[in-house]
Amino acid sequence: MSKRDFYEVLGVPKVADEAALKSAYRKLAMQFHPDRNPGNAEAEHRFKEISEAYDTLKDPQKRAAYDRFGHAAFENGGGRGPAGFGPEFSSSMSDIFEDIFGDFMGGGGGGRGRTSQSRLRGSDLRYNLEITLEEAFAGRTVEIDVPTLAACSTCDGSGAKPGTGMSTCRHCNGAGKVRANQGFFTIERTCPVCSGRGQILDQPCTDCGGQGRRQQTRKLSVDIPKGIEDGTRIRLANEGEAGLRGGPPGDLYIFISVKPHDLFVRDGADLYARVPIAMTTAALGGEFEVPTLDSARARVKVAPGTQPGQRVRLKQKGMPVLRSKDFGDLYVQLDVETPQNLTKRQRELLEEFERDATKDNSPTSDGFFAKLKNLFET
């Protein structure tokens, strides 16, 4: 199945700015999130499609490549270039993308310097963190243990055995790239021996095997802001894997998921709760208390004659609005419970009420059945 256009997926024009892309993504992601559509394969597919589109278009470099080459810009990872070209063309295209779009990411200097840094940069890491709705309300600092590749302490991340250094790569003569003729074309590729560095190790570090990094578990503190939403991604710059032989580290992305709550359902900054009340309370009126996420209680007043499904709005009792002093509202839905297991006396009283009832007691039902009667008579 061919992929849909990423702009079409997000429902935005090609000239959409970053704010428009983000707004469209948030709206669609909330609509098709798997937690809101359990067991819905179509919604899950749409959510993945939306996420892929946004991850591409939010990145200036990837977006520029996509605008120019479409989906083909990201289909060369398996060693296949565009139709009719071999792996060498795919490799050269990667270098071309780097030369054209490298400055979008803050690169500078000569081509070899940028290529070397991008080749040796450590991988980004993902960490899934589940929190409670109460923690999302109040915010907190979480200590996490992240398995990662950290800089080798023996060689200080250089990859070279202590006391030794590096020599010029003989395969590329220090250029970091090699050239090969393909018919009328000259293809330039990263040197496979030195990986674009132009130098090779005299003797590799015995503790890290020349990589300049070793596996270890790091303990990090993550600040969870008040009002954070399910599906939010927190980026910790330079906390990913260490780069190969002294290369820059990647980033760590914390993906937040919020556990379902026993009482409240969240929609943005608003909270919703369903509370059953007795039929007599609905008819005569009354009040009760509900807990709130700030460990307090809120009083809910029930008006006489309340109907099933009516909602009571409690202002400013919802979730904090992220990076704001405002709060959402709490909506309490009143579910009227019909009495069960009546005693003889209770039944007699209800029957007496039914005999004495007038149209004013049940105007909605009386009006409805009056309409039905008219329909039957026509």
Secondary structure, 3 states (H helix, E strand, C coil): CCCCCHHHHHCCCCCCCHHHHHHHHHHHHHHHCCCCCCCCHHHHHHHHHHHHHHHHHCCHHHHHHHHHHHHHHHCCCCCCCCCCCCHHHHHHHHHHHHHHHHHHHCCCCCHHHHHHHHHHCCCCEEEEEEECHHHHHHCEEEEEEEEEEEECCCCCCCCECCCCCEEECCCCCCCCEEEEEECCEEEEEECCCCCCCCEEECCECCCCCCCCEEEEEEEEEEEECCCCCCCCEEEECCCCCCCHHHCCCCCEEEEEEECCCCCCEEECCEEEEEEEEEHHHHHHCEEEEEECCCCCEEEEEECCCCCCCCEEEECCCCCECCCCCCECCEEEEEEEECCCCCCHHHHHHHHHHHHHCCCCCCHHHHHHHHHHHHHHHC
